[in-house]
Amino acid sequence: MISIKKKRKVIILTVLIVIIASGLFASHFYWAHKRDVAWAAINQYIEKQGIKKSDIKVSSFFTQDDGQYHRFIYVQGEKPNIAYEYIYKAEIRQVYFTAEYIDRKLILKHEWGGAGLLDSEMNTLKYAPLKNSYGYGSKYDVTP
């Protein structure tokens, strides 16, 4: 026969395991949902720019420690050393756009980060940014 103390310990341990497992499960779905929302918002922006999926030749999507989601793409027909960067800021539900000069070899290796284009150069892109949406200080509201 199991003593009452042992039964109590087993019940407490079982409840703790269920609580921890539920928390991990909920956390996983929370972060997966945030990632899906960011992906949809960025893709909506890309579609509004007129970029087709078949025109995207190189693409990377990841998150930073600060909760921002980034998607870098290289588009067929764009200058070989220019990549587009889309930043989704989850806390304010906005997509930011910028384009950067990056060495072609680095683009093909998915190594992103380069010198940003000047405002005057942004107008020469094959797919221009949407109104009021380029640069880190600008915004494009998206509700996917």
KAPE-V289748 format. One line per field, one symbol per residue. ss: DSSP state (h for helix, s for strand, l for the rest). phi: phi as a letter, one per 30 degrees, with the letter a starting at -180 (. if undefined). psi: psi as a letter, one per 30 degrees, with the letter a starting at -180 (. if undefined). Layout:
ss=???
phi=???
psi=???
This chain:
ss=lllhhhhhhhhhhhhhhhhhhhhhhhhhhhhhhhhhhhhhhhhhhhhhhlllhhhssssssssllllssssssssllllllssssssssllllssssssssllhhhhhllllllssllhhhhlllllllllllslllllsslll
phi=.ddddddddddddddddddddddddddedddddeddddeddddddedddjddedddcbbbbaccddidcbbcbccejdedcbbcbcbccddchbccbabbdbeeddedciccjaddddeddddcddcdddehbcidccbbdbbd
psi=kkleeeeeeeeeeeeeeeeeeeeeeeeeeeeeeeeeeeeeeeeeeeeffgkleffjekkkklllfggkkkkklkkkflkfgklkkkkkjefghkkkklkkkkkeeeefghjlkakllleefefglejlllkhgllfglljkkj.
